[in-house]
Amino acid sequence: MNSHVDGGTEPLEVAQYIERLIHKKSWKAHYYFGKFGQRIGVPLKWFLPQNFYENLMRKYNKMD
């Protein structure tokens, strides 16, 4: 799992994203940042059954 974390988003990209958000006139309640698999995880958790979601995340993170 550490190799997956090490291959994450660069801090500079995160800082640039936050800077763009700071300059927005209106904000949403939540913002998701990262690669597609990371961004999609939170909304999926809202409507998928817990066991299915956990199995999906285990496979995505190669923990099986």
Phi, psi and omega in degrees: 000329181298324178295326177295320179291319180297333180270020183284190182289140179291142180303326180297321178297319179295315180299318179295321178296315179296320178298318177297321179294321181300325183274358178288146178279325177232143184244152171273168180291324183223145173232140179242134183228145177135191178289164185307314181298329178282322181289325186283340184300317184294308178298326178297324181297332182292326187238354177270149173300146187304312181298319179296316180298315181297319177296319178298315180293323177298316179292318180299319181271007177055047180256003178278000000 
